[in-house]
Structure formats: C-alpha cells, structure tokens
C-alpha cells in the first residue's frame, strides 16, 4: 500500500503536534511530505529531523533553522509555504495555521483538487462562498478537523442532506460559563486562558472564552454542509463528550461522542474514508451517565447571535468578522482593552460596513484589511 503523503501546516501548534504523534504511530500508512511553522525554528528542525519531509517553511523567519536535515528544502515567508507545498507534492494538506494567514494554503489545496484537512476554520469564515464552489469544480475534498464539524461530518456520512432538520453544534461554554456577568469587566488575560477542556493557542483559547470560536463554527457549518441558518443551532454542553448532533426530519437523532482528544478527529481526516486502529482512551458510558445541555445565553455569549447576523448579511461579512476578532483579541492579550470589549467592538465593526460580494481572494483580503483598520480605529477612539 502506498503511503499517504501529508503536509502539516502549523506543525508546532497543538493540532500539528498531535498530527505528528499519529504519523509517528502509523508510519506504515503515512509519511510527512511538508512541515511549516510561524517562528519556532528549533522545534520545526526537531520535527523535520524525525520525519524527514521533502520541504519545510517558516513564515516569520528568513534563516534556515540549525539542525534542519540537509535533505529538507527550506522556504520562508508567506509565499514560502506555498513553495514548500508545490515542491513536496502532498496527497493531504492539514491546515492548522491560525487565522487569516491560513487562507492561501487552503486555496492552494482546493484549487488543485487535493484533500484539505481543515483546522483553519477562518478559511471558510472568510471565503466560504468562494472556496466551496472551487472545491466542487476541482473535485477537492474538504474534511473538518474541528471536533464539532468532524462529528457532524461523521453523522452525515451516507445521509441525504434534505432529510436533516437541523444540526446541534455543542460548546463547552468556556471558563466563564457560570461566572457572574457583573464581574466580566474584571476578567484578566490569565483567567481567559484557562479553558476547561482543551489546550490550545492564545487566540483560539480567548475565542473559546468569548464563544467567537463557536460563532465561526456556525458560519463554517453553513458553508461546509450547505445548511441554512435556521438549520444550525448551538447548545452548551459542559462535559464536551457529545461533540455535536444531527436531528433528522423523521425525529431520529445521531450524535458522535467520545472523550476530548484532538487526535481522534485528526486521524479521521488523515485516514478518510478508512477507519484505522488507534490507541485511544476507551469510552465508559457508566462514568458519563449524566450529560448536561444548556441553552446559549446571548447576554453571556453575544458572539453567537452575531454569527447569524453575519450569515444574513452575506458577502464579505465573514472576512470582516474574522479580521476584527483577530485584531481585538490581540489587543486584549496585550492588555489594551477589557474582555467584554472584544465582541462588542467586533459587532460594531461588522455593522459599520456594508457587505460586498466576494469574487476572489483580492475581495477577501480587502475586507480583511477593512476589518482590521476599523477595529484599530475604534480602539484608538476609545482611548
């Protein structure tokens, strides 16, 4: 059996590191064709020494990392990632780059009709109306690495989308699910970084606290599964055992359950359509005999209703949403704005600019620039 060649973009982050753990355990099925990271050259070199990819790239560093194997070609910069992909000729691209920076790699993969294992939800939030038709035209397969969308994907295998009444995207509720709303103005960066379930990077962790991540997942589900807004629902599920559910028109419910472990959806996407053995922690239904579900409180999580507003606005609103959130999350992490100002200001940015049609990447990046500029202006005006 020919090994499947995998490009892992964002290889030093949590998703990329877990993907490499899977590949290390199943070298009979997978080989690493390409690795990329932002700036952690030493870690990238260690990974490359173990997996010997044909190419590697660093976005933020020009210098070849010490210890990178001589057989691995080195590229740098945003264009360097695309050059590394071209050179390595992967079968599957696992895009775990954070934020808008991941869009170009998603577009490269989809345009070539390859399999895109997508952990960069921003690609579809920003450009779903452009990428999905491109995927249909090229024959590309987009597989969602996010546990929620991966759960929906598994529940829909072999099903007719017309028989779906609605999907239920589950959310842990983040670290502030039970915190008094009156105290939100005093939330610190350290508190926002303490996610109850997952270990992730700063931007995603803060996004889980604001539930902007879930807002992105609403938009992503719309494009990924072709579902109208009224067939998408969000429910808070603190245990994070039910990763998401599908409700059918005949009253049947299907759910994908399991202990939180990012390696499970990563392996599903890398091996698809096969299921291959994996050393995971078995699920004990007796231990998890009580599962809780709660409605989303819009006062606590205003990002969720904002997602449905973005879907209604259409056009390039998703790109503006993502850009503003990236900018304002960075401002919060730097201590310049309070926690509550993140979503409140993103909302103002989205509503301050009329939605425009998306014809290509230039339109997306223009909206991205507008969202960042408007966010900075509002922060500056607030003092």
BELRAHU-V895906 format. One record per run of one state. SS is the DSSP state (helix for helix, strand for strand, loop for the rest). FROM is the first residue (numbers start at 1). TO is the last residue. If there is no record, write none. Layout:
ss->{SS;SS}
from->{FROM;FROM}
to->{TO;TO}
//
This chain:
ss->{loop;strand;loop;helix;loop;strand;loop;helix;loop;strand;loop;strand;loop;helix;loop;strand;loop;helix;loop;strand;loop;helix;loop;strand;loop;helix;loop;helix;strand;loop;helix;loop;helix;loop;helix;loop;helix;loop;helix;loop;helix;strand;loop;strand;loop;strand;loop;helix;loop;strand;loop;helix;loop;helix;loop;helix;loop;helix;loop}
from->{1;4;10;14;26;30;38;41;52;55;59;73;77;78;89;92;96;99;112;115;119;122;139;141;145;147;156;161;164;172;174;177;181;187;189;193;202;211;212;226;229;232;237;242;249;253;258;262;272;294;295;302;314;317;334;341;353;361;383}
to->{3;9;13;25;29;37;40;51;54;58;72;76;77;88;91;95;98;111;114;118;121;138;140;144;146;155;160;163;171;173;176;180;186;188;192;201;210;211;225;228;231;236;241;248;252;257;261;271;293;294;301;313;316;333;340;352;360;382;383}
//
